[in-house]
Each structure stands twice: as structure tokens, then as C-alpha cells.
Amino acid sequence: MSDLPSLPVTFRPGRTRAVLLTVGAASFVSITAVAMLLEGLNPGERLSFVFTATLFFGVLLLLARPKVVADETGVTVVNIASRRRLDWAEIVQVNLRPGDPWVFLNLSDGTSLPALGIQPGIAKQRAIEDARVLRELTEARSTVGPERHRG
């Protein structure tokens, strides 16, 4: 097992997040500028442009939200519209198989939780490394031995 990072550690798709926030900000500025520069628009029409730009930026902010935070007591998975706190013992397995859009956490209750904070997207090697680190942290912090992990 390699050296594990000190906790807390946050995993998030940094490049994807940067692209989403940049596109969102640029779109907001562009659409708002067009609304202000177009002649013949009344204040309500200008406001509708700004509202649409704000709505679009808000959607991109939600898409940039996912992260996985590991600390001494467990893992917090923040996805687009949800947040779930897990104790280390609840995580049975950390999976990132070829073709998976993101990491899946197999849980002790028999369910699987997608963790969008680790996704191959435009940084495949980073996601593979983050998944490996989270897997090793889970194995090191679980209260049950490695025999509970099935492949």
C-alpha cells in the first residue's frame, strides 16, 4: 500500500469544474452584454436575457458541485443535487471500471452510490489515481478486514 494522504482530502474533477465555471461565467457575461447592447429591447426583455443567463450559469454551477470528501470518520459524497455522509465501515468497495462515467461505492446495505466527484471525463489518469487512493483509504479505515472486499 502506498503512502496515503493526510485527512481530510477532497476529490473533485478539477479540469471539468474549471471548464464548467469558465463557460458559465463567459456565457453569463456575453448574454448580459448582448441584452444591454441590443437596441429596441424594453427593460422586461433585457431582464429576461439576464434571467436566462443566470439560470444557465446556475445549472453549470450545479454540474460543477460534485466532490468526495474523506476525513477521519468517513466520506461525504456530494453529487449534483444530493449529499450523503457515510461511515468508513459502510463502504464495502470502491469501483471505477473501464467505461464507468464515475466511481461507484458499493455499500454494506447492498446498494451502490455513484460518487461523481471522481470521474474520468477529461482527466482519466487523475480519476484512476483518486479512485485508487479512496480505495486504499477505505481499506485502511474500515473496521472489518480486507476479506470482506469481493472482486
N, C-alpha and C positions, 0 to 999 in steps of 0.2 A: 504494500500500500504506500503510495507516495505521500509527501507532506501535505497535510490538509490545511486549508486557510483558517485563520483565526475567525471566530464568530463574533458578531453577526456578519454574514456575507449575503449580498444581493446579486441575484442573477437576473439579467434582463437583456432583451435583444437590442443592444445599443445602436447598431447601424440602422436597423429597421425603425427604431424610435426616432433617430436623428432625421431620417428621410421623411417620416410622417409629420414630425413637428415643423420641419423646413417647408414642406409642401403646404401644410396648413397655414402657416404664417404668411407665406408668399401669396397663397390664394386669397386669404383674408385681405391683405393689403391691396392686391390687384383688383378684386371685386369692389372693394370700398372706393378705390381711386376711380374706377370706371363709373360708379354711381355718382360720384361728386363731379366728374368731368363731363358727363353726358348732359347736353343742353336739352331742355324741354321736359325734364323729369320733375314732377312735383315732389314735395317732401315725403309723402307717403310711399312713392315709388322708390325714392332714394333709400328710405328706411327698409323697404323690402329687400333691396340689394344687400344692405348691411346685415339684416337679419339672416338672409340666406348664407352669406359669408361666415357669420358667427356659427350658424348651425353646422355647416360643413367643417369648420375648424373644430367644433365640439366633437363631432364624430371621429375625426382624426386623433383628437386627444384621447378619446376612449380606446381607440385601437393602439395607442402608444402606452397605455396604462399597465399592461401585464408585466409581472415580476414575480420572482420567487425569493423569499427572504428566509434564510436559515439562521437560527440563533440557538442558544444553549438548550432551550426547552422544546424546540420543534421547528416547524416550517409553516410559513404563511404563503399561500398561493393566491395571488391577485390576478384575476383574469379580466376580460373586458368589462363585464357587468357584475362580477361577484368577487368575494374574498372569503377564503376558508383557512382556518387555523388548524393545524394537525400536530399532534404529539409525534415525536420520533417513532415511537412504538406502533403508531397507526400505519406507517408506510412500510409495506411489505417488499416492494420492488420499484425501482426507477427504470423506466423503459424509454429508449429512443432507438427504434428500429429503422433500418433504411426505408425511406419513403414516408415516415411519420412526419406530420406537419409540426409537431412539438412533442415535448416529453409527456409521458403518461405515468402517473403514480398509481400503482396497484395498492389498494388499501386493505387493512385487516378485516373490514366488514364485507369484503368480496367485490367492492365496486372499484372503479378506475376513475381517477381525477385528472383531466388534462391540465398541464401546467404550461400555459402559453408564454411564460417568462423565459423559457428555454426552447427556442425554435430555430431550426437550421436556416430557413429563409436565405438571406444574403450573407450569412456568416456561419457556414456549415461547420467548419473546424472549431470555432468558438463554442457552438452549441454542443458538439460532441464532447469537448473538454468540460464544459459546465455540467453536462449530464453525468460524466464520469465522476466529477468532484461531488456532486449531490449524492450519487450512488454510494461513494466511499464514506461520505459524512453519515448517510443513513445507516450503513453497516456498522460504522464505529459507534454511533449513538443509540442504536436500538438496544432494548433491554433483553431481547432474545437473540440467541446466537445465529450465525450465518446459515445454519441448516434450515432455517425457516424460509430462505430465499430459494424459490424454484425457478428454473430456466425455462 
